[in-house]
Amino acid sequence: MVLHYLSERPAQPAGDLASPAAARAGFVVGKNVGNSVVRHRVTRRLRAVVRAELGRLPAGADLVVRARPEAAGADSAVLRRDLASGLDRLLGERTRAR
C-alpha cells in the first residue's frame, strides 16, 4: 500500500460548510488489484483498518491510501500492520503510544 498524506487542508472558501476539524481518508483501489469483487473487498478491509488508526492523524489532515496488487491476497491483519508501519514512518513513533 502507498500512503499519501496532507497534514493540513488548504483554506476552504467562505461559503463551504465542510468542517476541517476531523481527519479524513480516501481510497484508491485500481483495476490492477483485481476484478470489482476483489477491489470492493480490499476497500472494505482498508476502510475498517483506517477507521481504527484515523485518530492518530491531526485534525484537518487528509490521508489517501492507494492499494497495490498485493492487497488482493492480504488479510486484514497484514493490511493493519502495513498501515501502522506506514503511519509510523509518516508521523513518527510518538503518535503510536495512544
N, C-alpha and C positions, 0 to 999 in steps of 0.2 A: 504494500500500500504506500501511497505517496501522500504526504500532508502538505497543504498549502495554508499558510497562517497569516492572518492580518490582525495585528494586535489591537488596532483601533480603527473603527469605521470612519470614513470621511464624513464631514458635516452634512446633515440632512437639510433639504430645502425647508423653509419655514412652514409650508403647507403640508408637509409629510407628517402623518400621525404615528409612524413607526417609532417605537421606543428603543433607543440604543442601549438600554440598561442591561439586557441579558446577552450572554454569548450565544452564538448560533452556529449551526453546522450544515453543510451541504454535501451531497454525494455525487460522484461521477463514476458510473459503472458502465463501461462501454461494451460494445459487441465482442471485443476481443476476450472478454471474461467468459462468455458463453451465450446460450440462447436466452430468450426472455425469462424462462422459468428460473434458470440459474442466476441471471442478473438480479431478479427480484428477491431471490433467497439471499444473495450476498448483500443486497441493500438492506433487507430487514435485519440481518445479523449485524451489519455495520451500524445501523441506527440504534440498536439496543446497546451495543458496545460503547458508542459515542455518548449516548444518554448518560451512562454511568460515569463517564470521565469529563463531561461538559463543565462540571463545577470547578475543574482545575483552571479553566480559562478565565482571564479577566473580563469584567463587564465590558460590553461593546466589542468584543473580539469576534472574528469570523474564522471558521475552520472549514476547509474543503478537503474531503477525503476522496482520493482517487484510487479505485480498486485496480490492481494489476491482475493478470490472468491467473496467478497462483491463488487468488482469493476464492476461486470457484471450488477448490478442493479443501479449503481451510475450514475448520470448525470455529465456533465462537471463541473458544479458549485461545486459539492461535491468533485470531483477529484481535482479541483483547490484549494479548501480550505484545503484538506488533504496534498497536495503537499506543499503549502505555510507553513503550520504548521510544516511539517517535515523539510523543509529547514530552518525555523526559529530555530528549535532545533539544526540542524547541524551547521549552520553558525552563529547563534546569531541574535538578533533583529537588530543589527546595519546595516545589509545589506538590510533590508526591506524598508528603507526610500527612496530608489532610485526612 
